[in-house]
Amino acid sequence: MFLKGSDWMTRKQQRFCDEYLVDCNATQAAVRAGYSQKTAKQIGQHLLTLVDIKAVIDQKMQEMQDKTVASAEEVIQYLSSVLRGQSESEIVVVEGTGDGCSEARTVMKAPDEKERLKAAELLGKRYGLYSDKVNLEGAVPIIFAGENDLEE
């Protein structure tokens, strides 16, 4: 079987790659892929050293990460939408129905001033708009007073 970006791999090797992604345990992945229980530890460790197998595993892990982990761009887009009041969140409100009874329901709510301010603060930090530190750069000559009076 030919996998993208790799040389020919056996079905067991391909299965090992898939199984390794489940729990990142080379021994268990080798057993589940069909290798012998007795030699699974050695085979699993050996398979992880093969360039093609390592490349396939790394590629699949990167794909999984891209699907599940927010990128910096996504975070900035979300904070910008909160700042602009374009996002909505679902909240639970309790309303009185009369005779001392109340009922809970969910409603969609735009970001309030506090949430928008926090988004602005986080974006400002990201873009370096606030700085408590002063960055001084340049050459400053140092002159020792009484330099000629010092003993050698």
C-alpha positions in Angstrom: 0.0 0.0 0.0 1.3 3.5 -0.8 0.7 6.3 1.6 1.2 9.9 0.7 4.7 11.1 1.4 6.1 7.7 2.2 7.6 4.6 0.5 5.7 1.3 0.3 4.5 0.1 3.7 2.9 -3.2 4.6 -0.6 -3.3 5.9 0.7 -4.2 9.4 2.9 -1.1 9.3 0.0 1.1 8.2 -2.2 -0.4 10.9 0.6 0.2 13.5 0.6 3.9 12.5 -3.2 4.1 13.0 -3.1 2.2 16.3 -0.2 4.2 17.6 -2.2 7.4 17.3 -4.8 5.9 19.7 -2.7 5.9 22.8 0.9 6.5 21.7 1.9 3.2 23.1 4.2 1.4 20.6 3.9 -2.0 22.3 0.1 -2.0 22.4 -0.1 -0.6 18.9 2.1 -3.4 17.6 -0.1 -6.0 19.2 -3.3 -4.4 17.9 -1.7 -4.2 14.4 -1.2 -8.0 14.4 2.4 -8.4 15.5 3.4 -11.2 18.0 2.8 -10.4 21.7 6.2 -11.8 22.5 8.1 -9.4 20.2 5.6 -6.5 20.2 7.8 -4.3 22.4 10.9 -4.6 20.2 8.9 -4.3 17.0 7.0 -1.3 18.2 10.2 0.5 19.2 11.9 -0.5 15.9 8.9 0.7 13.8 9.1 4.1 15.5 12.7 4.5 14.3 11.8 3.9 10.6 11.7 7.2 8.7 8.6 6.5 6.7 6.6 5.3 9.6 7.7 8.3 11.8 6.7 10.7 8.9 3.3 9.2 8.6 2.7 9.3 12.3 3.9 12.9 12.5 1.7 13.9 9.6 -1.4 12.4 11.1 -0.6 13.9 14.5 -0.3 17.3 12.9 -3.6 16.8 11.1 -5.3 15.9 14.4 -3.8 18.9 16.1 -4.9 21.2 13.3 -8.5 20.0 13.7 -8.6 20.3 17.5 -6.3 23.1 18.6 -7.2 26.8 18.0 -4.6 28.7 16.0 -3.5 32.2 17.1 -5.4 33.5 14.1 -8.6 31.9 15.3 -8.1 33.4 18.8 -7.6 36.8 17.4 -10.7 36.5 15.2 -12.8 35.4 18.1 -11.5 38.2 20.4 -12.2 40.7 17.6 -15.8 39.4 17.2 -16.4 39.8 20.9 -14.9 43.3 20.9 -17.2 44.3 18.0 -20.2 42.7 19.7 -20.7 40.2 16.8 -20.6 37.0 18.9 -23.4 35.6 21.0 -23.5 33.3 24.0 -26.3 31.3 25.4 -27.3 32.1 28.9 -30.0 30.8 31.3 -32.5 33.3 32.7 -35.1 32.7 35.3 -38.4 34.5 34.8 -41.3 34.8 37.1 -44.5 33.3 35.9 -46.8 34.6 38.7 -48.0 33.2 42.0 -44.4 32.9 43.3 -43.4 30.5 40.5 -40.6 31.0 38.1 -39.3 29.3 34.9 -35.8 29.0 33.4 -35.1 29.4 29.8 -32.1 30.0 27.6 -31.6 33.1 25.5 -28.8 34.4 23.2 -26.9 37.4 24.5 -24.4 39.7 22.9 -21.2 40.5 24.8 -21.7 43.1 27.5 -19.3 46.0 28.1 -17.1 44.0 30.6 -16.6 41.2 28.1 -15.9 43.6 25.2 -13.4 45.5 27.4 -11.6 42.2 28.3 -11.4 41.3 24.6 -9.9 44.7 23.9 -7.4 44.3 26.7 -6.3 40.9 25.4 -6.0 42.2 21.8 -4.1 45.3 23.0 -1.6 43.0 24.8 -1.2 40.9 21.7 -0.4 43.9 19.6 1.8 45.6 22.3 -0.4 48.6 22.8 0.3 48.7 26.5 3.8 48.7 27.9 4.9 49.2 31.5 8.5 48.8 30.5 10.5 51.5 28.7 12.8 50.2 26.1 15.9 52.4 25.9 18.5 51.6 23.3 21.6 53.5 22.5 25.2 54.0 23.4 25.8 55.8 26.7 29.4 56.8 27.5 30.6 56.0 31.0 33.1 58.4 32.5 34.9 57.6 35.7 35.6 60.7 37.8 39.0 60.7 39.3 40.3 58.0 37.0 43.8 59.4 37.1 43.9 59.2 40.9 43.4 55.4 40.9 46.4 53.1 41.7 47.4 50.5 39.3 
